[in-house]
Each structure stands twice: as C-alpha cells, then as structure tokens.
Amino acid sequence: MANVIFALICLAFLNVLTTGFSFYGILLYPFVQIIKITSQLLYALPGLFSNPSQLAGVIGIVAIGGQFVAGDFLKILNLAILLNINLAILNLLPILPLDGGKIVFCLLERIHRSLLKLRLPLTVTGWVLLLGLISYVTVLDVCRYVLKIYA
C-alpha cells in the first residue's frame, strides 16, 4: 500500500509540474494514471517469462534508470512512479512469502483449517523460488552490464 500511496503523491506532484495546479490533477487524475500504468504492466507481465532479456534486477535498474533519467527531475519522478507500481504489483503476486500469497493463504485457511500445516512448506518453497529468480536476474545483469556479455 505504501508503494501505491507514494506513486499517487509523485503523480500528483508530476501533474502540478506539467499541467499546473488543479483539483483534478492532484486528487483524481493520479488514480486514473495508476490504473492505466498498472494495466499496462499487468499486460506485459506474461511476456517477461517468455523473454528473459526484459528482466532486470538491481544492477539493471540502476544502469537503465541512470541512462533514462540523466538528471531530469520529471524523468526521476516518472521512474519513481514506475518502480513503486512495479513493487506493489510484485508484492501482490500469490507467492506465499509475499503479501499476495499471505492474502490467498489466509482465505484458503478460512475455507479449510487443515491447510494450515502447508504454510511452512509453501513459504520455504516460495522463498527458494524468489531467491532463485533474484539470483538468475542478478547473473543476467552482471553478464549484460558488467561483463558486456549479451545473453
């Protein structure tokens, strides 16, 4: 939720800087923009798994983000908005150590209490998957940006 709130604040500030001060630009239009950006990101999400060249970790975000913003404050705001919405979407994926997984598991526990004993194995499995993904993306980033090997 904090990522969404920060993105809304950044969008309101961006709207004031680009279009001027207005009630619509500060209080209403950021919600429309969040929905639009989120739908675009969700539409692109399945393509990430079929095209690993689109994945980027911390190294890739810093490398691409540094080239993108190049000291322009409006671009820095746009990057902050995009990163925060990405983090909010990632956190809501239904993988158990993430908030989305916890929500799904709490709903499943309400349906049938015997699922409670699956929490630990599913959490460990989720952590292993997430750490594997982080490691994979970091290796890709190192190959791309540090070693200049394009995998």
C-alpha positions in Angstrom: 0.0 0.0 0.0 2.9 2.3 0.8 4.2 1.9 -2.8 0.8 2.9 -4.2 0.5 5.9 -1.9 4.0 7.1 -2.8 3.2 6.7 -6.6 0.0 8.7 -6.1 1.9 11.5 -4.4 4.5 11.5 -7.1 1.8 11.5 -9.8 0.0 14.5 -8.2 3.3 16.4 -8.0 4.2 15.5 -11.6 0.7 16.7 -12.7 1.2 20.0 -10.9 4.6 20.5 -12.6 3.4 19.6 -16.1 -0.1 20.9 -16.3 -0.4 23.3 -13.5 -2.4 23.3 -10.2 -5.9 21.8 -10.4 -8.2 19.8 -8.2 -8.5 17.1 -10.9 -4.7 16.9 -11.5 -3.9 16.5 -7.8 -6.7 14.4 -6.4 -8.5 12.5 -9.2 -6.2 12.1 -12.2 -3.4 10.2 -10.3 -5.9 7.4 -9.6 -6.7 7.2 -13.3 -3.0 7.2 -14.1 -2.3 4.4 -11.6 -5.0 2.2 -13.1 -3.6 2.9 -16.6 0.0 2.2 -15.7 -1.0 -0.9 -13.7 -3.0 -2.4 -16.5 -0.1 -1.8 -18.9 2.3 -3.5 -16.5 0.0 -6.5 -15.9 -0.5 -6.8 -19.7 3.3 -7.0 -20.1 3.9 -9.4 -17.2 3.4 -12.7 -19.0 5.9 -11.6 -21.7 8.7 -11.4 -19.0 8.7 -15.1 -18.6 8.9 -15.8 -22.3 11.6 -13.2 -23.0 14.2 -13.1 -20.2 16.0 -10.2 -21.9 13.2 -8.0 -20.5 14.1 -8.9 -16.9 16.2 -6.6 -14.8 17.4 -6.7 -11.2 19.0 -4.0 -9.1 22.1 -3.7 -11.4 19.9 -3.4 -14.5 17.5 -0.9 -12.8 20.4 1.3 -11.8 22.1 1.1 -15.2 18.9 1.7 -17.3 17.5 4.1 -14.8 20.7 6.2 -14.7 20.7 6.4 -18.5 17.0 7.2 -18.6 16.8 10.0 -16.0 20.1 11.8 -16.8 19.5 14.4 -14.1 16.0 15.4 -15.4 13.7 15.8 -12.4 10.5 14.9 -14.3 12.1 11.7 -15.5 13.2 10.9 -12.0 9.6 11.3 -10.9 8.4 9.0 -13.7 11.0 6.4 -12.8 10.0 6.6 -9.1 6.3 6.1 -10.1 7.1 3.1 -12.3 9.3 1.5 -9.7 6.7 1.9 -6.9 3.9 0.5 -9.0 6.2 -2.4 -10.1 7.0 -3.2 -6.5 3.3 -3.0 -5.5 2.4 -5.5 -8.3 5.3 -7.8 -7.4 4.3 -7.8 -3.7 0.7 -8.8 -4.6 1.8 -11.9 -6.6 0.3 -15.0 -5.0 3.6 -16.4 -3.8 3.5 -17.1 -0.1 6.3 -15.0 1.4 4.8 -12.0 -0.4 1.7 -10.2 0.8 -0.4 -11.6 -2.1 0.5 -15.1 -1.1 -0.4 -14.4 2.5 -3.8 -13.0 1.5 -4.5 -16.0 -0.6 -3.4 -18.4 2.1 -5.5 -16.7 4.7 -8.5 -17.0 2.5 -7.7 -20.7 1.9 -7.3 -21.3 5.7 -10.8 -19.8 6.3 -12.2 -22.4 3.8 -10.4 -25.4 5.3 -8.3 -25.3 8.5 -6.2 -28.3 7.6 -4.4 -26.2 5.0 -2.6 -24.5 8.0 0.1 -27.2 8.0 1.0 -26.3 4.4 2.1 -22.8 5.4 5.7 -23.6 6.3 6.5 -25.8 3.2 4.8 -23.4 0.8 6.7 -20.4 2.4 10.0 -22.2 2.1 9.3 -23.1 -1.5 8.3 -19.5 -2.2 11.5 -18.2 -0.7 13.5 -20.6 -2.7 11.7 -19.6 -5.9 12.2 -15.9 -5.2 15.8 -16.2 -4.3 16.4 -18.3 -7.4 14.7 -15.6 -9.5 16.8 -12.9 -7.8 20.0 -14.8 -8.4 19.1 -15.5 -12.1 18.3 -11.9 -12.8 21.4 -10.7 -11.0 23.6 -13.1 -13.1 21.9 -11.8 -16.2 22.5 -8.2 -15.2 26.2 -8.9 -14.4 26.6 -10.5 -17.8 24.8 -7.6 -19.6 26.2 -4.6 -17.8 29.4 -5.6 -16.1 30.9 -8.2 -18.4 29.2 -6.8 -21.5 28.0 -10.3 -22.5 24.5 -10.2 -24.0 22.8 -13.5 -23.1 
